[in-house]
């Protein structure tokens, strides 16, 4: 599910939220969330891995979101990383990490059990 600036109108609960509150709300309201940028190859790898596992993450493309730069700043604060923290992957409201963590968990066999436990995967 893609959430872009056009799909979040002034009547949604996001209107009066700070960017950090938006991140927290989206992450806790969806099983798997990927904050991404359409031109980021690392984001593409993370999304493709999740889709290949039959996980349908909620994807927020920050370069297409009206509050994208503010949300990116909030992600930097949450992750403790001042560099670009994309992709930022959340599972069950908890920050999992970026593409490196996602791939490492997949390689060491921890990702599929995590996704099953979260209810994002029914294999």
C-alpha positions in Angstrom: 0.0 0.0 0.0 1.5 3.3 -1.1 0.7 6.4 0.9 1.5 9.5 -1.0 0.8 13.2 -0.5 -2.3 13.0 -2.6 -3.9 10.3 -0.4 -3.4 12.2 2.8 -5.9 15.1 2.8 -6.6 17.7 5.4 -9.5 15.6 6.8 -7.2 12.7 7.8 -5.9 12.3 11.3 -2.5 13.4 10.1 -3.5 17.0 9.7 -2.6 18.0 13.3 0.2 15.6 13.8 3.9 16.4 14.0 6.1 14.4 11.6 7.3 12.2 14.5 3.7 11.5 15.5 2.9 10.6 11.9 5.8 8.1 11.9 4.7 6.6 15.2 1.1 6.4 14.1 1.9 4.8 10.7 4.4 2.3 12.3 2.0 1.2 15.0 -1.1 1.1 12.8 0.5 -1.2 10.2 2.3 -4.5 10.6 5.2 -3.7 8.2 6.0 -0.1 7.1 8.8 1.0 4.8 9.6 4.7 4.7 11.3 5.0 1.3 12.3 7.2 -1.6 11.5 6.3 -5.2 15.0 7.1 -6.3 16.8 5.2 -3.5 18.3 1.9 -4.7 18.5 0.6 -1.1 14.8 1.4 -0.6 14.1 -0.6 -3.8 16.0 -3.6 -2.5 14.2 -3.5 0.8 10.7 -3.3 -0.8 11.6 -6.0 -3.4 12.7 -8.4 -0.7 9.5 -7.9 1.3 7.3 -8.2 -1.7 9.2 -11.4 -2.8 8.4 -12.9 0.6 4.7 -12.1 -0.1 4.7 -9.4 2.6 2.6 -6.4 1.6 4.2 -3.5 3.5 2.7 -0.1 3.8 5.2 2.1 1.8 5.5 5.8 2.3 7.5 7.4 -0.5 8.9 10.5 1.1 9.9 12.1 -2.1 6.2 12.1 -3.1 4.8 13.1 0.3 4.0 16.8 1.2 5.7 16.4 4.6 8.5 14.1 3.3 11.5 16.2 4.3 10.0 16.7 7.8 9.3 13.0 8.2 12.8 12.3 7.0 14.1 14.5 9.8 12.0 12.7 12.3 13.3 9.4 11.1 16.9 10.7 11.5 16.0 11.5 15.2 14.3 8.2 15.8 17.1 6.1 14.3 19.9 8.2 15.8 21.4 8.6 12.4 22.1 12.0 10.9 22.8 10.5 7.5 19.8 9.6 5.2 18.1 6.7 7.1 16.3 5.3 4.1 14.8 2.8 3.9 13.4 2.8 7.4 11.7 -0.5 8.1 9.2 -0.9 11.0 7.7 -4.2 12.1 4.8 -4.1 14.6 5.5 -0.4 15.5 9.2 -1.1 16.3 12.1 0.3 14.2 13.8 -2.7 12.7 16.5 -0.7 10.7 17.5 -0.2 7.2 18.4 -2.4 4.3 21.5 -3.8 6.0 19.6 -5.1 9.0 16.8 -6.4 6.8 19.2 -8.3 4.6 21.2 -9.6 7.5 18.1 -10.9 9.2 17.0 -12.6 6.0 20.4 -14.2 5.5 20.7 -15.5 9.0 17.2 -16.9 9.0 15.7 -14.5 11.5 13.5 -12.4 9.1 10.9 -15.0 8.2 10.2 -16.0 11.8 9.9 -12.3 12.8 7.4 -11.6 10.0 5.4 -14.7 10.9 5.3 -13.7 14.5 4.2 -10.2 13.5 1.4 -11.7 11.3 2.8 -10.3 8.1 3.6 -13.7 6.7 1.6 -16.9 6.6 4.1 -19.4 5.2 
